[in-house]
Amino acid sequence: MATVKKDIRFRVYIAFSGICLLAIAIILKAAMIQIKEGPELRSLAKDMHTRTTILPAERGNIYTEQGQLLCSTIPQFDVHIDFSVIKPDTFNRYVDTLAECMSGLFADASAAQYKKALTLAYNEKSRYWLLKKNLPYYQYQALRSFPIFSKGKRVGGFIEDPKIKRINPYGMLAYRTIGLWRENSQIIGLERTYDSVLIGDAGSRVEQKETGGVWMPVEGSEVDAQNGKDVVTTLDISIQDVAEHALMSVLQQYECLYGTCIVMEVQTGKIKALVNLGRQKDGSYWEDLNYAMMPTEPGSTFKLVTLLSLFNDKYVNVNSKVDCQGGVWNINGRTLHDSHAGLGVLSIRDAFAHSSNVGMAKLAYQYYSSNPQKYVDHLYALHLNDRTHIDLSGERPPVVKSPKNTSWSATSLPWMAYGYEIQITPLHTCMVYNAVANGGRMMRPYLVSEIREYGKTIKKIEPKAVVESVGDTSVINQLQTCMKEVVLTGTAKHIKSPFYGIAGKTGTAQVADKGIKYTDGVYQGSFVGYFPTDKPKYTIAVVVRTKPHSSAYYGGTIAAPVFRMIADKVFSESKGWDGPLDSLARVNKNYGIPAQIASAKSYDLLFRKLHKNVEVGAGNQLMKLNADSSKNIMLKPAAIYAGIVPDVSGLGLKDAVYMLEKEGMKVTVRGRGKVQMQSVAPGTKIFKGQSILLQLS
């Protein structure tokens, strides 16, 4: 029995000793944790209950030089209420008034319903009660002025969480150029190029996790954000608008795949308008891609570069002759054709005006075949082998081959001479033509003229020349002569204006790119030129990609009318190009009168206001203005030719619709007032059932 008791006491002792040792181990471990790991664990616990929230800076705005807002950041606010800080007497005294104010501001619930919700949240002592999400700034400002909330966060419990929303007030207008900014998404356009300027510096705020899992801002922890700077673009909204409408009208009429239009200020290189419209699956058009910066084979507009090379090397002049061989030339196993057969021996001026492929290819081959690199060097001198470096992201590099390339063949040189086997962007072409308009000085295109901070200019971007002179005075004068001839007697004579001079070049190229084969019958029609010819102010490049096997694909048909519509509108609204309305000089040139053709009734009203005694004829008869050598104003009945689109610019709507519908055209009208533009150029042959858009103003 004693032995058993002794054994039990021993076992109890062993168990007790084990417990003591375990307790000592736990205490030692706790001490070690407290000493070694304590700070880290306390920090971890703290981190689990606090966080730092980024407060985004307000993104800078994008403006035009005229001060119009193109893109802006609109602040929005989520509003929460901390009812725990609101004293009972304050709440009970003002809750009715607060409920009425909220009902009146939001108009989504009655005052009684708002009072019920506020009272319930107050009784529960909610510390982060969501009042409203995505409030616009004016509602946020009104809300924070209401009873209770006007006392701020510490007394009135008013907590705001600011957010930002980016808007484009003009919708699609210049959308691809201005760009798009969205959180956690790809940025495009100027928004991307100038992101570091527009974005500003974000602020921060420490928040603490409270009971119920809500996060409350820690008082005094906020670091204010520094708002972004503003960007001022070179775009002119009125020119952008007319360019978009003019291009859209042609794209819709012929169901084209896409089109682009660039309007450049001659002396500076400022881009005043940049339109990019692509056809969508539903048949509509949208600013989907920046076609102005995509390299393609330019076609006949490239003939100006070939002439520039020939004139610079003094091989020929505008009066030199070239045999166009009836429009067919066999060279090194291939046959080259003109779009219009029958062209024989022509001056270079006329060969250019009538866009002879044979003429330009023969000249290039004659003078450069022994040393084709010399021709290519002229292209390099114009920087056609490099990006334009416009301040817009996404520009793709051009492709200019040389004799050193493995792809160079025996026909590369003559084919390049008229715009094939070379790929440049419409922007490159516009730069070259603009240089001719600018007396030889090639300007770099650019879209941003200033950076501003709080309304003050902190950086001004000045015009920059890429090439000081692409040719001497003689070369430039000869090129200008050739370009004028295109509009006077050549492939663009139908867009000639009686009010101002136009110089330019049409282009038509069959394309094979982006999965398209030559057999698909897809063409690219273009027109590039400048106006007015006496003192050039704007260069316009229009490029249109047709649908497969389209009935209309020549540059003179689908691109030149867009140029004319834009030029007409810009010229009519610009000041300082000519003298006053009733000056004899303007009358002698048919300037200053709103229309070449108008009803006698309209002319009678006009001359009465000018206090001029002119015989105008019968009331609704269509008349044309003339002036003799003595500067006497006369009106004669207008000659209207069957089957040819009449010039209805300046006419009243009734007269214009009557003339066009009489010829079997389907008329669509936009705007109010008199006709400012027509989508089908005067002098164009009318197709049966053809549609025409009239822009009134």
VMD Tcl script that draws the C-alpha trace (Angstrom):
set ca {
  {0.00 0.00 0.00}
  {2.88 2.38 0.89}
  {4.54 1.53 -2.35}
  {1.42 2.46 -4.32}
  {1.09 5.80 -2.53}
  {4.76 6.51 -3.17}
  {4.28 5.77 -6.89}
  {1.28 8.10 -7.11}
  {3.19 10.92 -5.39}
  {6.04 10.43 -7.86}
  {3.72 10.60 -10.86}
  {2.04 13.74 -9.53}
  {5.45 15.30 -9.03}
  {6.49 14.46 -12.59}
  {3.22 15.90 -14.00}
  {3.54 19.03 -11.92}
  {7.15 19.48 -13.00}
  {6.09 19.11 -16.65}
  {3.37 21.71 -16.20}
  {5.85 24.08 -14.60}
  {8.35 23.57 -17.38}
  {5.61 24.15 -20.00}
  {4.53 27.31 -18.21}
  {8.13 28.53 -18.07}
  {8.52 27.77 -21.80}
  {5.33 29.69 -22.64}
  {6.47 32.63 -20.54}
  {9.90 32.58 -22.18}
  {8.32 32.36 -25.66}
  {5.98 35.22 -24.88}
  {8.92 37.25 -23.63}
  {10.86 36.50 -26.79}
  {7.88 37.47 -28.96}
  {7.41 40.65 -26.96}
  {11.06 41.61 -27.27}
  {11.97 40.37 -30.75}
  {8.75 40.13 -32.77}
  {6.50 42.51 -30.86}
  {7.13 45.70 -32.90}
  {6.66 43.83 -36.14}
  {3.40 42.23 -35.02}
  {2.09 45.48 -33.57}
  {2.89 47.18 -36.88}
  {1.09 44.40 -38.72}
  {-1.95 44.78 -36.49}
  {-1.89 48.51 -37.04}
  {-1.62 48.04 -40.81}
  {-4.65 45.79 -40.69}
  {-6.60 48.67 -39.20}
  {-5.18 51.60 -41.16}
  {-4.59 52.32 -44.82}
  {-3.35 55.15 -47.03}
  {-5.75 56.27 -49.74}
  {-4.50 58.09 -52.82}
  {-6.32 61.34 -53.56}
  {-6.12 61.90 -57.33}
  {-5.12 65.32 -58.63}
  {-7.56 67.16 -60.83}
  {-6.37 66.51 -64.40}
  {-5.57 69.61 -66.46}
  {-7.91 70.87 -69.16}
  {-7.34 70.96 -72.92}
  {-8.28 74.18 -74.75}
  {-8.17 75.75 -78.19}
  {-6.18 78.93 -78.74}
  {-9.52 80.75 -78.82}
  {-10.23 79.55 -75.27}
  {-12.81 76.88 -76.10}
  {-12.76 73.87 -73.79}
  {-11.99 70.62 -75.63}
  {-11.53 68.29 -72.68}
  {-12.04 68.78 -68.97}
  {-12.08 67.04 -65.62}
  {-15.34 67.21 -63.77}
  {-15.11 66.43 -60.04}
  {-17.59 63.99 -58.56}
  {-18.13 63.18 -54.90}
  {-19.23 60.29 -52.75}
  {-20.60 61.73 -49.50}
  {-20.68 59.85 -46.16}
  {-21.92 61.00 -42.75}
  {-20.36 60.30 -39.33}
  {-23.41 60.57 -37.04}
  {-21.33 59.83 -33.94}
  {-19.98 63.40 -33.84}
  {-23.38 65.13 -34.24}
  {-24.86 66.25 -30.91}
  {-28.48 65.32 -30.14}
  {-29.75 68.90 -29.81}
  {-28.15 69.84 -33.14}
  {-29.64 66.84 -34.94}
  {-33.13 67.20 -33.45}
  {-33.19 70.94 -34.13}
  {-32.20 70.79 -37.81}
  {-33.19 67.33 -39.12}
  {-36.53 68.54 -40.54}
  {-34.92 71.44 -42.41}
  {-32.11 69.18 -43.63}
  {-34.59 66.60 -44.95}
  {-36.54 69.29 -46.83}
  {-33.33 70.69 -48.37}
  {-32.21 67.26 -49.53}
  {-35.60 66.45 -51.00}
  {-35.55 69.72 -52.93}
  {-31.98 69.24 -54.17}
  {-32.20 65.62 -55.31}
  {-35.95 65.35 -56.00}
  {-35.79 61.56 -55.58}
  {-37.62 61.19 -52.24}
  {-39.95 63.17 -50.01}
  {-38.77 65.16 -46.99}
  {-40.48 62.60 -44.72}
  {-38.56 59.74 -46.34}
  {-35.25 61.57 -45.96}
  {-36.01 62.34 -42.30}
  {-36.80 58.70 -41.62}
  {-33.51 57.52 -43.18}
  {-31.44 60.18 -41.38}
  {-33.05 59.43 -38.03}
  {-32.51 55.69 -38.37}
  {-28.82 56.18 -39.20}
  {-28.44 58.67 -36.34}
  {-30.00 56.32 -33.80}
  {-27.61 53.56 -34.93}
  {-24.69 56.01 -34.58}
  {-23.43 55.07 -38.05}
  {-19.93 56.41 -38.53}
  {-19.60 56.15 -42.34}
  {-23.16 56.22 -43.63}
  {-23.36 56.56 -47.41}
  {-25.52 59.53 -48.31}
  {-24.93 59.86 -52.08}
  {-22.53 58.60 -54.76}
  {-21.14 60.40 -57.82}
  {-22.51 63.83 -56.93}
  {-21.69 66.57 -59.44}
  {-19.84 69.56 -58.06}
  {-22.86 71.88 -57.85}
  {-24.86 69.36 -55.80}
  {-21.89 68.68 -53.56}
  {-21.45 72.40 -52.91}
  {-25.15 72.81 -52.14}
  {-25.21 69.77 -49.86}
  {-22.28 70.90 -47.73}
  {-24.05 74.23 -47.11}
  {-27.18 72.57 -45.64}
  {-27.95 72.63 -41.86}
  {-25.77 70.27 -39.77}
  {-23.49 69.47 -42.75}
  {-22.32 73.09 -42.92}
  {-20.53 72.52 -39.60}
  {-17.96 70.32 -41.37}
  {-16.55 66.90 -40.60}
  {-15.73 67.24 -36.88}
  {-19.10 68.67 -35.83}
  {-21.46 68.05 -38.73}
  {-20.08 64.63 -39.70}
  {-19.77 65.56 -43.38}
  {-17.18 63.36 -45.16}
  {-16.52 63.68 -48.90}
  {-14.61 61.28 -51.15}
  {-13.63 63.20 -54.32}
  {-13.32 61.44 -57.70}
  {-12.77 62.67 -61.23}
  {-14.59 62.19 -64.53}
  {-13.12 63.18 -67.92}
  {-15.48 64.68 -70.50}
  {-15.21 65.87 -74.12}
  {-17.83 68.62 -74.59}
  {-17.69 68.36 -78.40}
  {-18.22 64.60 -78.51}
  {-16.63 63.02 -81.60}
  {-15.13 66.28 -82.85}
  {-11.34 65.76 -83.00}
  {-11.88 62.83 -80.63}
  {-8.93 60.78 -81.87}
  {-6.65 63.83 -81.73}
  {-7.69 65.11 -78.30}
  {-7.70 61.57 -77.04}
  {-9.24 59.63 -74.23}
  {-8.22 59.25 -70.60}
  {-9.68 56.58 -68.36}
  {-8.39 55.10 -65.13}
  {-6.58 51.81 -65.59}
  {-7.08 51.93 -69.38}
  {-4.98 52.77 -72.42}
  {-4.63 56.51 -73.04}
  {-4.62 57.86 -76.60}
  {-4.13 61.16 -78.43}
  {-2.91 64.35 -76.78}
  {-4.09 62.92 -73.46}
  {-1.30 60.36 -73.83}
  {1.38 62.62 -75.31}
  {0.95 65.24 -72.58}
  {-0.07 62.88 -69.77}
  {2.86 63.93 -67.55}
  {1.76 67.57 -67.90}
  {-1.96 67.00 -67.42}
  {-1.84 64.44 -64.61}
  {-0.56 66.60 -61.73}
  {0.66 65.15 -58.39}
  {-1.66 62.96 -56.34}
  {-2.34 63.60 -52.65}
  {-2.97 61.06 -49.88}
  {-5.05 60.44 -46.77}
  {-4.69 57.95 -43.89}
  {-7.89 56.07 -43.00}
  {-8.64 53.92 -39.95}
  {-10.87 50.87 -39.84}
  {-13.74 51.29 -37.40}
  {-16.31 48.92 -35.94}
  {-18.46 47.45 -38.67}
  {-15.59 47.44 -41.17}
  {-15.98 51.07 -42.28}
  {-12.92 53.21 -43.04}
  {-12.76 56.67 -41.50}
  {-10.30 59.42 -42.47}
  {-7.75 60.24 -39.77}
  {-7.98 63.92 -38.88}
  {-5.02 65.97 -40.11}
  {-3.56 63.17 -42.27}
  {-4.50 64.62 -45.66}
  {-1.83 65.77 -48.13}
  {-3.46 67.91 -50.81}
  {-3.09 66.96 -54.46}
  {-1.43 69.35 -56.93}
  {-3.69 69.81 -59.94}
  {-2.40 69.17 -63.46}
  {-1.46 71.91 -65.92}
  {-3.61 72.93 -68.88}
  {-2.74 72.27 -72.52}
  {-3.64 74.74 -75.30}
  {-3.99 73.16 -78.73}
  {-3.64 74.70 -82.19}
  {-7.02 73.29 -83.23}
  {-9.73 75.66 -84.44}
  {-13.16 74.26 -83.59}
  {-14.95 76.03 -86.44}
  {-12.47 74.65 -89.02}
  {-12.53 71.22 -87.36}
  {-16.31 71.21 -87.51}
  {-16.57 72.10 -91.20}
  {-13.78 69.63 -92.09}
  {-15.59 66.83 -90.30}
  {-18.93 67.59 -91.95}
  {-17.36 67.93 -95.40}
  {-15.46 64.65 -95.12}
  {-18.43 62.85 -93.57}
  {-20.71 63.86 -96.45}
  {-18.44 62.23 -99.04}
  {-17.79 59.12 -96.95}
  {-21.51 58.56 -96.49}
  {-22.33 59.28 -100.11}
  {-19.91 56.67 -101.48}
  {-19.85 54.32 -98.44}
  {-16.07 54.71 -98.16}
  {-13.96 52.66 -95.76}
  {-12.31 55.65 -94.12}
  {-11.06 59.16 -94.67}
  {-8.73 61.70 -93.13}
  {-8.40 65.44 -93.50}
  {-5.60 67.73 -92.29}
  {-5.78 71.52 -92.26}
  {-2.39 73.13 -91.65}
  {-1.56 76.80 -91.19}
  {0.97 77.59 -93.91}
  {3.45 79.84 -92.13}
  {3.57 78.02 -88.78}
  {2.74 74.35 -89.35}
  {-0.04 74.56 -86.76}
  {-2.67 71.88 -87.26}
  {-6.00 73.71 -87.30}
  {-8.09 70.60 -87.95}
  {-7.42 66.86 -87.98}
  {-10.30 64.55 -88.90}
  {-10.13 60.73 -88.94}
  {-13.35 58.87 -89.74}
  {-13.65 55.11 -90.17}
  {-16.71 53.15 -91.22}
  {-18.17 50.94 -88.49}
  {-20.04 47.65 -88.84}
  {-23.40 49.40 -88.63}
  {-22.49 51.82 -91.44}
  {-21.85 54.80 -89.19}
  {-18.54 56.66 -88.98}
  {-16.39 57.22 -85.93}
  {-12.97 58.66 -85.03}
  {-11.57 55.18 -84.54}
  {-7.96 55.39 -85.82}
  {-5.53 58.15 -86.69}
  {-5.38 57.54 -90.44}
  {-3.40 60.76 -90.96}
  {-0.39 59.05 -89.36}
  {-0.63 55.70 -91.18}
  {1.79 55.19 -94.08}
  {0.24 54.18 -97.42}
  {1.19 54.45 -101.07}
  {0.32 58.10 -101.82}
  {-0.33 57.84 -105.55}
  {-0.20 60.86 -107.83}
  {0.16 63.48 -105.09}
  {3.74 62.18 -104.84}
  {4.46 63.53 -108.34}
  {5.16 66.90 -106.72}
  {8.18 65.33 -104.98}
  {9.43 63.99 -108.33}
  {9.08 67.44 -109.91}
  {10.84 69.00 -106.92}
  {13.78 66.67 -107.47}
  {13.95 67.36 -111.21}
  {13.69 71.14 -110.76}
  {16.29 71.19 -107.97}
  {18.73 69.31 -110.18}
  {17.94 71.72 -113.06}
  {17.22 68.85 -115.42}
  {13.94 70.34 -116.68}
  {11.59 73.29 -116.24}
  {7.83 73.71 -116.51}
  {8.01 74.27 -120.26}
  {10.16 71.21 -121.03}
  {8.38 68.56 -123.08}
  {7.68 64.93 -122.27}
  {6.04 62.33 -124.52}
  {3.25 60.62 -122.59}
  {2.91 58.05 -125.41}
  {-0.86 57.97 -125.44}
  {-0.89 56.89 -121.80}
  {0.94 53.55 -122.15}
  {4.65 52.79 -121.55}
  {6.42 49.44 -121.46}
  {9.42 49.47 -119.15}
  {11.59 46.53 -118.08}
  {8.92 43.93 -118.68}
  {6.04 45.83 -117.11}
  {3.39 48.13 -118.60}
  {2.54 51.46 -117.04}
  {-0.80 53.16 -117.80}
  {-2.29 56.62 -117.42}
  {-5.80 56.80 -116.03}
  {-6.74 58.88 -119.08}
  {-5.59 57.52 -122.43}
  {-4.56 59.67 -125.38}
  {-2.05 62.04 -123.78}
  {0.77 62.84 -126.20}
  {3.65 65.31 -126.08}
  {2.96 67.77 -123.26}
  {4.80 70.41 -121.33}
  {5.75 69.26 -117.86}
  {3.23 71.75 -116.47}
  {0.43 70.11 -118.48}
  {1.64 66.57 -117.80}
  {1.44 67.35 -114.09}
  {-1.94 69.07 -114.45}
  {-3.41 66.05 -116.26}
  {-1.63 63.66 -113.87}
  {0.27 61.60 -116.42}
  {1.88 58.57 -114.77}
  {3.82 57.88 -117.93}
  {5.18 61.42 -118.09}
  {6.50 61.47 -114.52}
  {7.86 57.91 -114.66}
  {9.71 58.58 -117.93}
  {11.28 61.75 -116.56}
  {12.50 60.01 -113.40}
  {13.85 57.07 -115.37}
  {15.53 59.31 -117.95}
  {17.44 61.39 -115.43}
  {17.96 59.05 -112.46}
  {18.16 55.48 -113.77}
  {21.96 55.63 -113.92}
  {22.07 56.80 -110.30}
  {18.72 56.10 -108.56}
  {20.25 56.88 -105.17}
  {20.39 60.52 -106.23}
  {16.60 60.52 -106.56}
  {16.19 58.75 -103.21}
  {18.50 61.29 -101.56}
  {16.02 64.00 -102.50}
  {13.37 62.08 -100.54}
  {15.72 61.81 -97.58}
  {16.38 65.56 -97.76}
  {12.63 66.07 -97.27}
  {12.75 63.70 -94.25}
  {10.23 61.40 -95.91}
  {12.13 58.43 -94.49}
  {11.52 59.62 -90.93}
  {8.48 60.26 -88.77}
  {7.12 63.83 -88.84}
  {7.54 63.95 -85.04}
  {4.19 65.63 -84.57}
  {3.35 65.89 -80.87}
  {0.83 63.06 -81.04}
  {1.46 59.46 -80.07}
  {0.95 56.57 -82.44}
  {2.71 57.83 -85.59}
  {4.00 54.93 -87.65}
  {7.31 55.09 -89.54}
  {7.26 55.61 -93.34}
  {8.83 53.16 -95.78}
  {11.19 54.64 -98.37}
  {13.24 52.00 -100.15}
  {16.63 52.61 -101.73}
  {18.78 50.76 -104.29}
  {20.52 49.10 -101.32}
  {17.32 47.25 -100.33}
  {16.77 43.69 -101.57}
  {13.24 44.69 -102.60}
  {14.60 47.24 -105.11}
  {13.84 46.19 -108.68}
  {14.32 47.46 -112.22}
  {10.93 49.20 -112.06}
  {11.16 50.63 -108.54}
  {12.37 54.05 -109.70}
  {9.66 54.77 -112.31}
  {6.95 53.38 -110.03}
  {8.12 55.54 -107.11}
  {8.03 58.59 -109.37}
  {4.24 58.54 -109.40}
  {3.61 57.32 -105.85}
  {3.95 53.54 -105.72}
  {6.54 51.31 -103.99}
  {6.79 53.94 -101.26}
  {4.70 54.45 -98.13}
  {4.35 57.80 -96.40}
  {1.62 59.26 -94.22}
  {-0.89 61.89 -95.35}
  {0.83 64.14 -92.82}
  {4.12 63.82 -94.75}
  {2.38 64.76 -97.98}
  {0.74 67.74 -96.32}
  {4.14 68.95 -95.06}
  {5.66 68.88 -98.56}
  {2.77 70.78 -100.15}
  {2.75 73.23 -97.27}
  {6.45 73.91 -97.89}
  {5.67 74.91 -101.49}
  {2.86 77.17 -100.26}
  {5.27 78.65 -97.69}
  {7.88 79.69 -100.23}
  {10.02 76.58 -99.67}
  {10.18 76.53 -95.86}
  {9.04 73.16 -94.56}
  {7.41 73.44 -91.13}
  {7.04 70.70 -88.55}
  {3.35 70.02 -87.85}
  {2.31 70.50 -84.23}
  {-0.84 70.46 -82.14}
  {0.02 72.17 -78.85}
  {1.01 75.81 -78.66}
  {1.09 76.45 -74.89}
  {1.21 74.90 -71.43}
  {-0.60 76.90 -68.76}
  {-0.80 76.75 -65.00}
  {-3.67 78.56 -63.28}
  {-4.23 80.56 -66.47}
  {-0.61 81.68 -66.80}
  {1.54 80.54 -69.72}
  {4.57 78.64 -68.41}
  {5.71 77.22 -71.76}
  {5.12 78.39 -75.31}
  {5.80 76.11 -78.27}
  {7.11 78.06 -81.24}
  {6.92 77.03 -84.92}
  {9.93 75.03 -86.08}
  {11.28 74.52 -89.59}
  {12.31 70.99 -90.58}
  {13.96 72.27 -93.76}
  {14.68 75.97 -94.24}
  {14.29 75.73 -98.00}
  {13.25 72.73 -100.09}
  {14.20 74.66 -103.23}
  {15.23 78.06 -104.50}
  {12.75 80.73 -105.59}
  {12.74 79.51 -109.19}
  {11.95 75.95 -108.13}
  {9.13 77.01 -105.80}
  {7.60 79.32 -108.42}
  {7.59 76.51 -110.99}
  {5.97 74.08 -108.56}
  {3.32 76.63 -107.69}
  {2.64 77.18 -111.38}
  {2.12 73.45 -111.91}
  {-0.20 73.19 -108.92}
  {-2.29 76.13 -110.07}
  {-2.64 74.55 -113.50}
  {-4.19 71.44 -111.94}
  {-7.13 73.57 -110.78}
  {-7.24 75.85 -113.82}
  {-7.24 73.22 -116.60}
  {-6.35 69.86 -115.08}
  {-7.88 67.09 -113.02}
  {-9.31 69.45 -110.36}
  {-10.74 72.17 -112.60}
  {-14.23 71.44 -111.29}
  {-13.31 72.86 -107.85}
  {-12.04 76.18 -109.21}
  {-13.49 79.06 -107.21}
  {-14.39 82.50 -108.57}
  {-13.62 84.04 -105.18}
  {-10.07 82.86 -104.44}
  {-7.26 80.89 -106.06}
  {-6.61 77.20 -105.35}
  {-3.43 75.25 -106.08}
  {-3.04 71.53 -105.53}
  {-2.88 68.02 -106.92}
  {-5.26 65.11 -107.19}
  {-4.14 61.56 -106.51}
  {-5.60 58.12 -107.14}
  {-3.87 54.94 -106.01}
  {-4.99 51.34 -106.12}
  {-4.03 49.91 -102.74}
  {-2.80 46.58 -101.44}
  {-2.23 46.70 -97.69}
  {-3.75 45.56 -94.40}
  {-5.00 42.33 -95.97}
  {-6.30 44.06 -99.13}
  {-5.14 42.79 -102.55}
  {-4.94 44.84 -105.75}
  {-7.61 42.55 -107.21}
  {-10.04 43.71 -104.49}
  {-10.46 47.01 -106.33}
  {-9.88 49.27 -103.34}
  {-8.61 52.76 -104.16}
  {-7.30 55.75 -102.29}
  {-8.39 59.11 -103.66}
  {-6.65 62.25 -102.46}
  {-6.31 65.96 -103.00}
  {-3.67 68.12 -101.40}
  {-3.42 71.85 -101.95}
  {-3.45 75.33 -100.52}
  {-5.43 78.57 -100.75}
  {-5.63 81.42 -101.50}
  {-2.86 81.28 -104.10}
  {-1.84 84.94 -103.82}
  {-1.17 84.78 -100.06}
  {-1.46 81.14 -98.96}
  {-2.95 80.73 -95.53}
  {-3.99 77.09 -95.25}
  {-2.85 73.78 -96.72}
  {-5.43 71.00 -96.76}
  {-4.77 67.30 -97.33}
  {-7.74 64.99 -97.95}
  {-7.32 61.21 -98.30}
  {-10.27 58.84 -98.77}
  {-10.15 55.01 -98.91}
  {-12.98 53.59 -101.05}
  {-14.98 50.43 -100.61}
  {-14.10 47.53 -102.96}
  {-15.09 48.16 -106.57}
  {-16.64 51.53 -105.83}
  {-18.14 53.48 -108.75}
  {-16.30 56.62 -107.58}
  {-12.62 56.49 -106.65}
  {-10.73 59.28 -108.41}
  {-9.18 61.88 -106.12}
  {-10.88 64.59 -108.13}
  {-14.27 63.02 -107.40}
  {-14.08 61.98 -103.75}
  {-11.34 64.16 -102.21}
  {-11.18 67.47 -104.12}
  {-14.81 68.41 -103.28}
  {-14.00 68.05 -99.57}
  {-11.14 70.54 -100.01}
  {-13.46 72.98 -101.80}
  {-16.17 72.75 -99.14}
  {-13.69 73.43 -96.35}
  {-11.96 76.24 -98.23}
  {-15.27 77.91 -99.09}
  {-16.39 77.95 -95.48}
  {-13.04 79.09 -94.09}
  {-12.65 81.79 -96.72}
  {-16.19 83.10 -96.22}
  {-15.68 83.42 -92.45}
  {-12.10 84.74 -92.44}
  {-11.29 88.40 -92.09}
  {-8.46 90.45 -93.49}
  {-7.97 88.60 -96.77}
  {-9.65 91.24 -98.93}
  {-11.10 94.74 -98.81}
  {-14.57 95.79 -97.64}
  {-17.72 94.29 -99.07}
  {-18.54 97.01 -101.60}
  {-15.02 97.88 -102.77}
  {-14.73 98.07 -106.55}
  {-11.76 95.72 -106.50}
  {-13.84 92.97 -104.92}
  {-16.82 93.59 -107.16}
  {-14.58 93.41 -110.23}
  {-13.39 89.97 -109.09}
  {-16.93 88.88 -108.17}
  {-15.80 89.11 -104.52}
  {-18.03 90.21 -101.70}
  {-21.27 88.92 -103.23}
  {-22.65 85.95 -101.30}
  {-23.27 83.89 -104.44}
  {-22.26 83.79 -108.07}
  {-25.75 82.60 -108.86}
  {-28.75 83.86 -106.92}
  {-32.33 84.83 -107.54}
  {-33.03 88.31 -108.87}
  {-35.05 88.92 -105.73}
  {-31.99 88.21 -103.53}
  {-29.76 90.48 -105.60}
  {-32.37 93.26 -105.46}
  {-32.30 93.09 -101.64}
  {-28.49 93.06 -101.59}
  {-28.00 96.07 -103.85}
  {-30.63 98.06 -102.01}
  {-28.62 97.60 -98.81}
  {-25.46 98.66 -100.67}
  {-27.31 101.70 -102.06}
  {-26.47 100.67 -105.63}
  {-28.81 101.11 -108.57}
  {-28.55 97.86 -110.52}
  {-31.08 96.31 -112.90}
  {-31.69 92.87 -111.40}
  {-34.41 91.31 -113.57}
  {-37.53 89.34 -112.67}
  {-38.16 88.14 -109.11}
  {-37.32 84.40 -109.00}
  {-35.17 84.21 -112.11}
  {-31.65 82.94 -111.36}
  {-29.04 85.56 -112.20}
  {-25.23 85.67 -112.44}
  {-23.07 88.63 -111.43}
  {-20.77 90.23 -114.00}
  {-18.70 93.40 -114.20}
  {-17.35 95.08 -117.33}
  {-14.01 96.84 -117.81}
  {-15.54 100.05 -116.50}
  {-16.37 98.24 -113.27}
  {-20.09 98.55 -113.91}
  {-22.11 95.87 -112.15}
  {-24.42 93.82 -114.36}
  {-26.63 90.80 -113.88}
  {-27.36 88.26 -116.58}
  {-29.51 85.14 -116.51}
  {-27.46 82.25 -115.19}
  {-26.54 79.40 -117.52}
  {-27.58 76.09 -115.97}
  {-26.38 72.98 -117.79}
  {-28.41 69.78 -117.79}
  {-26.69 66.82 -116.14}
  {-24.06 68.99 -114.44}
  {-24.13 69.87 -110.72}
  {-24.81 73.63 -110.41}
  {-23.07 75.90 -107.90}
  {-25.74 76.65 -105.30}
  {-23.49 78.23 -102.67}
  {-25.06 81.37 -101.27}
  {-28.53 80.53 -102.54}
  {-31.59 80.43 -100.37}
  {-32.86 76.94 -99.58}
  {-35.83 77.08 -101.96}
  {-33.75 78.15 -104.96}
  {-31.04 75.59 -104.22}
  {-33.45 72.66 -103.74}
  {-35.38 73.64 -106.88}
  {-32.22 73.66 -109.03}
  {-30.90 70.37 -107.68}
  {-34.15 68.41 -107.64}
  {-34.84 69.60 -111.18}
  {-31.69 67.69 -112.14}
  {-32.92 64.59 -110.33}
  {-30.72 64.88 -107.25}
  {-31.81 63.86 -103.75}
  {-31.20 66.78 -101.40}
  {-30.40 66.55 -97.69}
  {-30.15 69.74 -95.64}
  {-28.33 70.64 -92.43}
  {-28.58 73.93 -90.59}
  {-30.54 77.09 -91.36}
  {-30.02 80.08 -93.61}
  {-28.28 80.17 -96.99}
  {-26.19 77.43 -98.58}
  {-22.59 77.56 -97.38}
  {-21.35 74.23 -98.72}
  {-22.46 71.45 -101.03}
  {-21.11 67.90 -100.80}
  {-20.89 67.40 -104.57}
  {-18.68 69.96 -106.32}
  {-20.12 72.25 -109.01}
  {-19.37 71.06 -112.54}
  {-19.48 67.39 -111.58}
  {-21.49 65.05 -113.77}
  {-24.73 63.99 -112.08}
  {-25.48 60.31 -111.55}
  {-29.10 59.17 -111.57}
  {-30.59 59.44 -108.07}
  {-27.39 60.96 -106.69}
  {-27.56 62.41 -103.16}
  {-26.21 65.82 -102.22}
  {-25.86 67.41 -98.79}
  {-26.34 71.15 -98.37}
  {-24.82 72.81 -95.30}
  {-26.71 75.99 -94.45}
  {-25.50 78.82 -92.27}
}
mol new
graphics top color blue
foreach p $ca { graphics top sphere $p radius 0.5 }
foreach p [lrange $ca 0 end-1] q [lrange $ca 1 end] { graphics top cylinder $p $q radius 0.2 }
display resetview
